[in-house]
Amino acid sequence: MRASNHLIGLLNFLTFLLSIVILGGGIWLSSRANNTDCLKFLQWPLVVIGASIMAVSLAGFAGACYRNTFLLRLYLFVMLFIIAALFGFVIFAYAVTEKGSGRPVVNKGYLEYYLGDYSGWLKDRVVDEQYWAKISSCIRDSKVCGKMGRSFNGVSETFDMFSMRKLSPIQSGCCKPPSDCSFVYVNETLWDTSGMMIGTDTDCSRWSNDQQQLCYQCDSCKAGVLGNLKKSWRKVSVINIVVLILLVIFYVVACAAFRNNKRMDNDEPYGEARMTKAQPSRIQL
């Protein structure tokens, strides 16, 4: 009985540590939302799941230490729903970020992002006018484009140097015009638009040298946000899958230990009764 309780207590302690990992993922997504992604609602499921696992694991740990059957039952019951919720969250994250990626450009280090390459619920959420107004304002306030500038010995980088940079999806889609526009490079966020435009990309007419506008109303900017989300969510999903596998293993072992506790509790009265009957016989001898 004591060994089983120790095992359940150890499993709950490990589960508590895993909850810290999940909360860390939610906090990391939150910091990404504040800096670039600007979709702050996406980290809340992770935060809620992580906090729930933390609370339930503490209840299970207390139940194991004090041999409280009610707390152990509550732990197993709630943890089952948490595992199901985390599984659903992982599937949802992969489903909404399944399609779309940047396209390579000849003689360029960065990728170009096109809204037509993306589809589904997340795209519909991003392109919604009211919601996009909040996202674009968040990107503007984050000053991600203003931080792109580089200089060497007081001299700004050349176009060839800029072309070889590994830009983030937000920087590529929102802070510069599409390569098809063939604007003349002045600096990272300033381009000469007096030349003839090549191609039919409608984002060419949306580009503005106004540092408060840039390409924030471009489809490429919306695609860049989706590209950033995909990268962030795929990284977090890998961690969530590992955590999910460990939670399932811990849950199965905890169920086995709990059943062993119940079996030993049921056997104890029978064992005590046998000892009570055996003692008078030894006295007679």
C-alpha positions as CSV (number, residue, x, y, z in Angstrom):
1,M,0.0,0.0,0.0
2,R,2.7,2.4,1.0
3,A,4.8,1.6,-2.1
4,S,1.8,2.3,-4.4
5,N,1.2,5.6,-2.7
6,H,4.8,6.6,-3.1
7,L,4.6,5.7,-6.8
8,I,1.5,7.8,-7.3
9,G,3.1,10.6,-5.5
10,L,6.2,10.4,-7.7
11,L,4.1,10.3,-10.8
12,N,2.1,13.4,-9.7
13,F,5.4,15.2,-9.0
14,L,6.6,14.4,-12.6
15,T,3.2,15.5,-13.9
16,F,3.6,18.8,-12.0
17,L,7.0,19.3,-13.8
18,L,5.3,18.6,-17.1
19,S,2.7,21.3,-16.4
20,I,5.5,23.8,-16.0
21,V,6.7,22.9,-19.5
22,I,3.2,23.4,-20.9
23,L,2.8,26.7,-19.1
24,G,6.2,27.7,-20.5
25,G,5.0,27.0,-24.0
26,G,2.0,29.2,-23.4
27,I,4.1,32.0,-22.0
28,W,6.5,31.7,-25.0
29,L,3.6,32.0,-27.4
30,S,2.4,35.0,-25.4
31,S,5.8,36.7,-25.9
32,R,5.7,35.9,-29.6
33,A,2.2,37.4,-29.8
34,N,3.4,40.6,-28.2
35,N,6.4,40.8,-30.5
36,T,5.4,39.5,-33.9
37,D,2.5,37.1,-34.3
38,C,-0.1,39.4,-32.6
39,L,-2.6,36.6,-32.2
40,K,-2.9,36.6,-28.4
41,F,-5.9,34.3,-28.2
42,L,-3.8,31.3,-29.4
43,Q,-1.7,30.9,-26.3
44,W,-4.6,30.7,-23.8
45,P,-5.5,27.0,-24.4
46,L,-2.0,26.1,-23.5
47,V,-2.0,28.3,-20.4
48,V,-5.4,26.8,-19.3
49,I,-4.3,23.2,-19.9
50,G,-0.9,23.8,-18.1
51,A,-2.6,25.4,-15.1
52,S,-5.2,22.6,-14.9
53,I,-2.5,19.9,-15.0
54,M,-0.6,21.7,-12.3
55,A,-3.6,22.0,-10.0
56,V,-4.7,18.4,-10.6
57,S,-1.2,17.0,-10.0
58,L,-1.0,18.8,-6.7
59,A,-4.3,17.3,-5.7
60,G,-3.1,13.8,-6.7
61,F,0.1,14.4,-4.8
62,A,-1.8,15.3,-1.6
63,G,-4.1,12.3,-2.1
64,A,-1.1,10.0,-2.3
65,C,0.6,11.5,0.7
66,Y,-2.5,11.4,2.9
67,R,-4.0,8.3,1.4
68,N,-7.1,10.3,0.5
69,T,-9.1,8.1,-1.9
70,F,-11.4,11.0,-3.0
71,L,-8.4,13.1,-4.2
72,L,-6.9,10.2,-6.0
73,R,-10.2,9.5,-7.8
74,L,-10.5,13.2,-8.7
75,Y,-7.0,13.2,-10.0
76,L,-7.6,10.3,-12.3
77,F,-11.0,11.5,-13.5
78,V,-9.9,15.1,-14.3
79,M,-6.6,14.0,-15.8
80,L,-8.4,11.9,-18.3
81,F,-10.2,15.0,-19.6
82,I,-7.0,17.0,-19.6
83,I,-5.3,14.4,-21.8
84,A,-8.2,14.4,-24.2
85,A,-8.1,18.2,-24.3
86,L,-4.4,18.3,-24.9
87,F,-4.8,15.7,-27.7
88,G,-7.5,17.8,-29.3
89,F,-5.3,20.9,-29.0
90,V,-2.4,19.2,-30.8
91,I,-4.7,18.0,-33.6
92,F,-6.2,21.4,-33.9
93,A,-2.8,23.1,-34.1
94,Y,-1.6,20.9,-36.9
95,A,-4.9,21.1,-38.8
96,V,-5.0,25.0,-38.8
97,T,-1.3,25.2,-39.8
98,E,-1.2,22.4,-42.3
99,K,-1.1,24.4,-45.5
100,G,1.1,27.2,-46.7
101,S,4.8,28.1,-46.6
102,G,7.1,30.6,-48.1
103,R,8.3,30.4,-51.7
104,P,12.0,30.7,-52.5
105,V,13.1,33.6,-54.7
106,V,16.0,33.5,-57.2
107,N,19.2,35.0,-55.8
108,K,17.4,36.0,-52.5
109,G,18.1,34.7,-49.0
110,Y,14.5,35.3,-47.9
111,L,11.2,33.7,-48.9
112,E,8.1,35.4,-50.4
113,Y,4.7,34.7,-48.8
114,Y,1.4,34.5,-50.7
115,L,-2.0,34.5,-49.1
116,G,-3.3,32.2,-51.7
117,D,-1.0,29.4,-50.4
118,Y,-3.0,29.3,-47.1
119,S,-6.5,28.2,-46.4
120,G,-8.8,27.2,-43.5
121,W,-10.0,28.6,-40.3
122,L,-6.9,30.4,-39.3
123,K,-6.6,32.2,-42.6
124,D,-10.3,33.3,-42.4
125,R,-9.6,34.6,-38.9
126,V,-6.5,36.6,-40.0
127,V,-8.1,38.2,-43.1
128,D,-11.2,39.3,-41.3
129,E,-11.1,43.1,-41.7
130,Q,-11.9,43.9,-38.0
131,Y,-9.4,41.4,-36.7
132,W,-6.7,42.4,-39.2
133,A,-7.0,46.0,-38.0
134,K,-5.9,44.8,-34.6
135,I,-3.2,42.5,-35.9
136,S,-1.7,45.2,-38.2
137,S,-1.8,47.7,-35.4
138,C,0.0,45.2,-33.1
139,I,2.7,44.7,-35.7
140,R,3.1,48.4,-36.2
141,D,3.4,48.9,-32.4
142,S,6.0,46.1,-32.1
143,K,8.3,48.1,-34.4
144,V,9.5,44.9,-36.0
145,C,10.1,46.7,-39.3
146,G,11.9,49.6,-37.7
147,K,14.4,47.1,-36.2
148,M,15.4,45.7,-39.6
149,G,18.0,48.5,-40.3
150,R,21.6,47.5,-40.4
151,S,24.7,49.6,-40.9
152,F,28.4,48.9,-41.2
153,N,30.8,51.7,-40.0
154,G,27.9,54.1,-40.3
155,V,27.0,53.0,-43.9
156,S,23.7,51.3,-44.5
157,E,23.8,47.8,-46.1
158,T,23.6,47.5,-49.8
159,F,20.8,45.9,-51.8
160,D,23.0,42.8,-52.4
161,M,23.6,42.4,-48.7
162,F,19.9,42.9,-47.9
163,S,18.9,40.4,-50.5
164,M,20.9,37.7,-48.8
165,R,19.4,38.2,-45.4
166,K,17.2,35.5,-43.8
167,L,14.1,37.6,-43.0
168,S,11.3,36.3,-40.8
169,P,7.9,35.9,-42.5
170,I,6.7,39.1,-40.9
171,Q,9.7,41.1,-42.1
172,S,9.4,39.6,-45.6
173,G,5.7,40.1,-46.0
174,C,5.0,43.3,-44.1
175,C,8.2,45.4,-44.1
176,K,9.2,45.4,-47.8
177,P,7.3,45.3,-51.1
178,P,7.0,41.9,-53.0
179,S,10.0,41.2,-55.3
180,D,7.7,41.1,-58.3
181,C,7.2,44.9,-58.0
182,S,10.8,45.5,-58.9
183,F,11.0,48.7,-56.9
184,V,14.4,50.3,-56.5
185,Y,16.0,49.6,-53.1
186,V,16.9,52.7,-50.9
187,N,17.1,51.0,-47.5
188,E,15.3,48.1,-45.7
189,T,11.9,49.9,-45.5
190,L,12.3,52.6,-48.1
191,W,11.9,51.9,-51.9
192,D,11.8,54.0,-55.0
193,T,8.4,53.3,-56.6
194,S,8.8,55.6,-59.6
195,G,10.0,52.8,-61.8
196,M,7.7,50.6,-63.9
197,M,6.0,47.8,-61.9
198,I,6.4,44.3,-63.3
199,G,3.9,41.6,-62.7
200,T,0.2,41.7,-61.6
201,D,0.7,41.5,-57.8
202,T,-1.9,43.8,-56.3
203,D,0.3,44.4,-53.3
204,C,2.5,46.6,-55.4
205,S,-0.1,49.3,-55.3
206,R,-0.6,48.8,-51.6
207,W,3.0,49.4,-50.7
208,S,3.7,52.8,-49.0
209,N,7.0,54.4,-48.0
210,D,5.1,55.9,-45.0
211,Q,6.8,54.1,-42.1
212,Q,3.4,53.8,-40.4
213,Q,1.9,52.0,-43.5
214,L,4.6,50.1,-45.4
215,C,2.9,46.8,-46.5
216,Y,0.6,46.3,-43.5
217,Q,-2.4,46.2,-45.8
218,C,-0.8,43.8,-48.2
219,D,-1.9,40.2,-48.7
220,S,1.8,39.3,-48.3
221,C,1.7,40.7,-44.8
222,K,-1.3,38.6,-43.9
223,A,0.5,35.6,-45.3
224,G,3.6,36.5,-43.3
225,V,1.6,36.4,-40.1
226,L,0.3,33.0,-41.0
227,G,3.8,31.8,-41.8
228,N,5.0,33.1,-38.4
229,L,2.2,31.3,-36.7
230,K,2.9,28.1,-38.4
231,K,6.6,28.1,-37.3
232,S,5.7,29.0,-33.7
233,W,2.9,26.5,-33.4
234,R,4.8,23.6,-34.9
235,K,7.6,24.2,-32.4
236,V,5.2,24.2,-29.5
237,S,3.3,21.2,-31.0
238,V,6.4,19.0,-30.9
239,I,6.8,19.7,-27.2
240,N,3.1,19.1,-26.6
241,I,3.2,15.7,-28.3
242,V,6.1,14.6,-26.1
243,V,4.2,15.8,-23.0
244,L,1.0,14.0,-24.2
245,I,2.9,10.7,-24.5
246,L,4.4,11.1,-21.1
247,L,1.0,12.0,-19.6
248,V,-0.6,8.9,-21.0
249,I,2.2,6.7,-19.6
250,F,1.9,8.3,-16.2
251,Y,-1.9,8.0,-16.3
252,V,-1.8,4.3,-17.1
253,V,0.8,3.6,-14.3
254,A,-1.2,5.7,-11.9
255,C,-4.4,3.8,-12.7
256,A,-2.6,0.5,-12.1
257,A,-1.2,1.8,-8.7
258,F,-4.6,3.0,-7.7
259,R,-6.2,-0.3,-8.4
260,N,-3.4,-2.0,-6.4
261,N,-4.3,0.3,-3.5
262,K,-7.9,-0.7,-3.7
263,R,-7.1,-4.4,-3.9
264,M,-4.8,-4.2,-0.8
265,D,-7.4,-2.2,1.1
266,N,-9.9,-5.0,0.4
267,D,-7.5,-7.7,1.4
268,E,-6.5,-6.0,4.7
269,P,-9.7,-6.9,6.7
270,Y,-9.4,-10.5,5.6
271,G,-5.8,-10.6,6.6
272,E,-6.5,-9.1,10.0
273,A,-9.3,-11.5,10.6
274,R,-7.0,-14.5,9.9
275,M,-4.5,-13.2,12.3
276,T,-7.2,-12.7,15.0
277,K,-8.3,-16.3,14.6
278,A,-4.8,-17.6,14.7
279,Q,-3.7,-15.9,17.9
280,P,-6.1,-17.8,20.3
281,S,-4.9,-21.1,18.9
282,R,-1.3,-20.3,19.7
283,I,-2.3,-19.4,23.3
284,Q,-4.0,-22.8,23.7
285,L,-0.9,-24.5,22.6
